[in-house]
């Protein structure tokens, strides 16, 4: 790429929390980056608003039923191509001008377009953790085959990635993966029996979408990040330690074989890891507040795996391997939605996931088709288990 050419970026999930903050980064560095494509699932009005502002070559709405509505909103911008459907997502990431794809979609839906982007040799800025949770081995092998970099966007994995810069020949002894602990860190089991979705959506430090915020409250989000770290950094689950760190200042750390620990610290601001993925290995100026090291103490606690059983189930899935993480992810998507729709309680979520793990067909050596079939089967089982609870 010419040094004078702006990087062409496709954002999958531009209307979500990560997507909107990525657009802020692009706007701040419009001399370096340009939006080639924006996609959303349902939010046509915001997608159209973003398209009017950033003037991409194309936009995609995954829900085909919203296509006509989006097309009407874009009537005054005939130069922007408008597409709809899951196949359109797979095809748009293959467009020749694209340099980099930010996968900020939520859930299993991010897997297929990520695979297409890798095969099209696009650099991947990975914010869709479910892609590696569901099919980590497949994505790792494809990235190696097509010589595609996977640049982590999750704040924790970006922190690990940043801590490893310059350490190419130094083995990792341990990854220290930090977690805020969510809104229920100090709750008792009795209190957890009656928490509501409104309680769960009040995250103490991060402003995220509803799905990820609920996953943070159950700590399943951290379980997924453990699985993601395993594939991103080539370590065993036994080398990953979760630390509850309520201040969310130390975003994660790496311990080396001499006992030294390197960490990345900063204020909770997702624009930093997004921008670092875009600019790596450069560090660009970033507006916003700076960390005041005198403002608060830093605390670290062991997670309570009895209270936060979802984290324990994620570790269990890693140990089992095969398609078990895919089963956990699918069941979790169902119970997460069930909790948000008041169809199951906070503690029942882990019960349904555990039962789905027992009932779903296990495969020790899954391929892509196995993952698709597993996802469908696990969703069906979890849905059936929730129904009597409704």
C-alpha positions in Angstrom: 0.0 0.0 0.0 1.3 3.5 -0.9 2.3 5.5 2.2 0.0 8.3 0.8 -3.0 6.0 0.4 -5.6 5.9 3.2 -6.3 2.4 4.6 -9.7 1.2 3.5 -11.6 -0.3 6.4 -14.7 -2.4 6.5 -16.6 -2.3 9.8 -18.9 -5.3 10.4 -21.3 -4.1 13.1 -20.8 -0.3 12.7 -23.9 0.6 14.7 -22.8 -1.2 17.9 -20.5 0.1 20.7 -17.2 -1.0 19.1 -18.3 0.1 15.6 -19.4 3.6 16.6 -16.1 4.1 18.5 -14.1 2.9 15.6 -15.8 5.5 13.5 -14.6 8.1 16.0 -11.1 6.9 15.6 -11.4 7.0 11.8 -12.8 10.6 12.0 -9.9 11.7 14.2 -7.4 10.3 11.7 -9.2 10.9 8.5 -5.8 11.4 6.8 -4.9 7.8 7.5 -8.2 5.8 7.3 -11.2 5.7 5.1 -14.4 3.8 5.5 -15.0 1.4 2.6 -18.0 -0.5 4.0 -20.4 -0.3 6.9 -22.7 -3.1 8.1 -25.5 -3.6 10.6 -28.1 -6.2 11.6 -31.2 -4.1 12.1 -30.4 -0.5 12.9 -31.2 1.0 9.5 -31.6 4.6 10.6 -28.2 4.8 12.4 -26.5 2.9 9.5 -28.0 5.4 7.0 -26.8 8.3 9.2 -23.3 6.9 9.3 -23.3 6.3 5.6 -24.3 9.9 5.0 -21.4 11.1 7.2 -18.6 8.8 6.1 -19.7 8.1 2.5 -18.5 4.5 2.2 -18.5 2.7 -1.1 -21.1 0.2 0.2 -23.4 -0.6 3.2 -25.0 -3.9 4.1 -28.0 -4.6 6.3 -28.0 -8.3 7.4 -31.7 -8.4 8.0 -33.1 -8.6 4.4 -36.5 -7.4 5.6 -35.1 -4.0 6.3 -33.5 -3.5 2.9 -36.3 -1.4 1.3 -36.4 0.9 4.3 -32.6 1.4 4.1 -32.7 1.9 0.4 -35.3 4.7 0.8 -33.1 6.4 3.4 -30.2 6.3 1.0 -32.1 7.6 -2.1 -30.1 10.9 -1.9 -26.8 9.0 -2.1 -26.8 7.0 -5.3 -23.1 6.4 -5.2 -23.3 4.3 -2.0 -24.2 0.7 -3.0 -26.8 -0.9 -0.7 -26.9 -4.6 -0.1 -28.8 -7.0 2.3 -28.5 -10.5 3.7 -25.9 -12.8 5.2 -24.4 -13.7 1.8 -23.8 -10.0 1.1 -21.8 -9.8 4.3 -19.6 -12.6 3.2 -19.1 -11.1 -0.3 -18.5 -7.5 0.7 -15.4 -8.3 2.9 -13.8 -9.8 -0.2 -13.8 -6.5 -2.1 -10.4 -5.7 -3.6 -9.9 -2.2 -2.2 -10.4 -3.3 1.5 -7.2 -3.4 3.5 -8.6 -4.2 6.9 -11.8 -5.7 8.3 -13.0 -4.8 11.8 -15.2 -7.7 13.0 -17.5 -6.0 15.6 -20.6 -8.1 15.0 -21.9 -9.9 18.1 -22.2 -13.7 18.3 -21.9 -16.7 16.0 -23.0 -14.5 13.0 -19.4 -13.0 12.9 -17.8 -16.4 12.0 -18.6 -16.7 8.3 -17.7 -13.2 7.2 -14.5 -13.4 9.2 -13.5 -16.7 7.3 -14.3 -15.0 4.0 -12.2 -12.0 5.0 -9.2 -14.2 6.0 -9.4 -16.1 2.7 -9.4 -12.8 0.9 -6.2 -11.9 2.7 -7.6 -8.9 4.6 -6.0 -8.0 7.9 -8.5 -8.8 10.7 -9.1 -6.5 13.6 -11.0 -8.9 15.9 -13.7 -7.6 18.2 -16.0 -10.5 17.7 -14.7 -12.9 20.4 -17.2 -15.6 19.5 -15.3 -16.3 16.2 -12.4 -17.7 18.2 -14.6 -19.2 20.9 -16.5 -21.2 18.4 -13.8 -22.0 15.8 -10.4 -21.0 17.2 -8.4 -23.8 15.7 -10.0 -23.3 12.3 -9.4 -19.5 12.3 -5.8 -19.9 13.6 -5.0 -22.4 10.8 -6.6 -20.3 8.1 -4.8 -17.1 9.2 -1.5 -19.0 9.0 -2.4 -20.5 5.6 -3.3 -17.1 4.1 -0.6 -15.1 6.0 -3.3 -12.8 7.6 -2.6 -10.9 10.8 -5.3 -11.2 13.6 -5.1 -8.0 15.6 -7.0 -8.2 18.8 -9.5 -5.3 19.7 -10.8 -6.5 23.0 -9.2 -4.3 25.7 -7.8 -7.4 27.5 -6.3 -9.1 24.4 -5.0 -5.8 23.1 -3.2 -5.3 26.4 -1.6 -8.8 26.2 -0.7 -8.1 22.6 0.9 -4.8 23.5 2.8 -6.4 26.4 4.3 -9.0 24.0 5.7 -6.4 21.6 9.5 -6.9 21.5 9.2 -10.3 23.3 9.1 -12.6 20.2 11.6 -15.0 21.5 10.5 -15.0 25.2 8.1 -17.8 26.1 4.9 -16.8 28.0 4.8 -18.3 31.5 1.3 -17.0 32.4 -1.3 -14.6 31.0 -3.0 -12.5 33.7 -6.5 -11.7 32.3 -8.2 -9.0 34.2 -12.0 -8.7 34.8 -14.0 -5.9 36.3 -16.2 -8.4 38.2 -19.3 -6.7 36.8 -22.1 -5.2 38.8 -22.6 -8.3 41.0 -19.0 -8.8 42.2 -20.0 -8.4 45.9 -23.4 -10.0 45.8 -24.2 -13.2 47.7 -25.8 -16.2 46.1 -29.1 -15.2 47.8 -28.9 -11.8 46.2 -28.1 -13.2 42.8 -31.4 -15.2 42.8 -33.5 -12.0 42.5 -31.3 -9.7 40.3 -33.0 -8.2 37.2 -31.8 -7.3 33.7 -31.9 -3.6 34.8 -29.4 -4.5 37.6 -27.2 -6.5 35.2 -27.1 -3.8 32.6 -25.6 -1.3 35.0 -21.9 -2.1 34.4 -19.6 -0.3 36.8 -16.9 0.8 34.3 -17.6 -0.1 30.7 -20.3 1.2 28.3 -21.1 -1.8 26.1 -24.0 -3.4 24.2 -26.7 -5.3 26.1 -25.5 -8.8 25.1 -21.9 -8.2 26.2 -23.0 -6.4 29.4 -25.0 -9.4 30.5 -22.1 -11.7 29.6 -19.9 -9.5 31.8 -22.4 -9.8 34.7 -22.3 -13.6 34.5 -18.6 -13.6 33.8 -19.2 -15.7 30.7 -17.6 -12.9 28.8 -14.4 -13.5 30.7 -14.7 -17.2 30.0 -14.9 -16.5 26.3 -11.9 -14.2 26.6 -9.9 -17.1 28.2 -10.7 -19.3 25.2 -9.9 -16.4 22.8 -6.5 -15.9 24.6 -5.7 -19.5 24.2 -5.9 -19.3 20.4 -4.5 -15.8 20.0 -1.4 -16.3 22.0 -0.8 -20.1 21.7 -1.0 -21.0 25.4 -2.8 -23.6 27.4 -5.8 -22.8 29.6 -3.7 -23.7 32.6 -1.4 -20.7 31.7 -4.3 -18.2 31.9 -5.2 -16.7 35.3 -8.3 -14.5 35.7 -7.9 -11.6 38.1 -10.9 -9.6 39.2 -9.8 -6.0 39.1 -12.7 -3.6 39.8 -10.9 -0.4 38.7 -10.4 -1.7 35.1 -7.1 0.2 34.9 -4.8 -2.8 34.3 -6.3 -4.2 31.2 -4.2 -7.4 31.3 -0.6 -8.5 31.7 1.9 -11.2 30.7 4.3 -13.0 33.1 7.5 -14.3 31.6 9.7 -17.2 32.6 12.0 -14.9 34.6 9.1 -13.8 36.8 8.8 -10.3 35.2 5.3 -9.1 34.5 4.5 -6.6 31.7 1.1 -4.9 31.8 -0.9 -2.3 29.8 -2.6 0.3 31.9 -5.0 3.1 30.9 -8.4 4.7 31.5 -11.4 2.5 30.3 -11.6 3.7 26.7 -12.2 1.2 23.8 -10.9 3.7 21.3 -7.3 2.9 22.3 -7.3 -0.8 21.5 -9.3 -0.1 18.3 -6.8 2.6 17.2 -3.8 0.4 18.1 -5.2 -2.4 15.9 -5.6 0.0 13.0 -2.2 1.6 13.4 0.0 -1.3 14.7 3.0 -1.0 15.2 2.6 2.8 15.3 1.0 4.7 18.2 -1.0 7.6 17.1 -2.3 10.6 19.1 -5.6 9.9 20.8 -7.9 12.5 22.4 -9.4 12.0 25.7 -8.5 11.7 29.4 -5.3 10.3 30.7 -4.7 7.9 33.6 -4.1 9.6 37.0 -1.9 7.1 38.9 -2.7 8.9 42.2 -6.5 8.8 41.8 -7.2 5.3 43.1 -5.7 2.2 44.4 -5.5 -1.0 42.3 -7.1 -4.1 43.7 -7.0 -7.7 42.5 -9.2 -10.7 43.7 -9.7 -14.3 42.8 -13.0 -14.9 40.9 -15.7 -16.9 42.8 -16.4 -19.8 40.5 -19.4 -20.9 42.5 -21.1 -17.6 42.2 -20.0 -17.1 38.6 -20.5 -20.6 37.3 -20.4 -19.5 33.7 -16.7 -18.8 34.0 -16.2 -22.3 35.4 -18.2 -23.8 32.5 -16.0 -21.9 30.0 -12.9 -23.5 31.5 -14.6 -26.9 31.4 -15.3 -26.3 27.7 -11.7 -25.5 27.0 -10.6 -28.7 28.8 -13.1 -30.8 26.8 -12.1 -29.1 23.5 -13.6 -30.0 20.1 -16.9 -28.4 19.6 -17.7 -27.9 23.3 -16.9 -24.2 23.2 -19.3 -23.8 20.3 -22.0 -25.5 22.3 -21.4 -23.2 25.2 -21.5 -20.1 23.0 -24.7 -21.1 21.3 -26.4 -22.0 24.6 -25.2 -18.7 26.1 -26.6 -16.6 23.2 -30.0 -18.3 23.9 -30.0 -17.8 27.7 -28.6 -14.2 27.4 -31.6 -13.3 25.2 -33.9 -15.2 27.5 -32.7 -13.2 30.5 -33.1 -10.0 28.6 -36.6 -11.0 27.7 -37.4 -12.0 31.3 -37.8 -15.7 30.4 -35.2 -17.1 32.7 -33.4 -15.8 35.9 -29.8 -14.8 36.3 -28.8 -18.1 38.0 -30.8 -20.3 35.6 -28.6 -19.2 32.7 -25.7 -21.3 33.9 -28.1 -24.2 34.6 -29.3 -24.2 31.0 -25.8 -23.9 29.6 -24.6 -26.8 31.7 -27.5 -29.0 30.7 -27.0 -28.2 27.0 -23.3 -29.2 27.3 -24.5 -32.6 28.5 -27.1 -33.1 25.8 -25.6 -31.7 22.7 -23.7 -34.0 20.3 -19.9 -33.8 21.0 -17.3 -33.8 18.2 -13.6 -34.0 19.1 -12.5 -33.0 15.6 -15.0 -30.5 14.2 -14.9 -28.7 10.8 -16.9 -25.7 9.7 -20.0 -27.7 8.8 -19.8 -29.4 12.3 -19.7 -25.9 13.9 -22.8 -24.8 12.0 -24.7 -28.0 12.9 -23.6 -27.8 16.5 -24.7 -24.2 16.8 -28.1 -25.1 15.5 -28.5 -28.1 17.8 -27.3 -26.3 20.9 -29.7 -23.4 20.3 -32.6 -25.8 19.9 -31.7 -27.7 23.1 -31.2 -24.5 25.1 -34.5 -23.0 23.8 -36.4 -26.1 24.8 -34.8 -26.0 28.3 -35.8 -22.4 28.8 -39.4 -22.9 27.7 -40.6 -24.7 30.9 -38.9 -21.9 32.9 -40.8 -19.1 31.1 
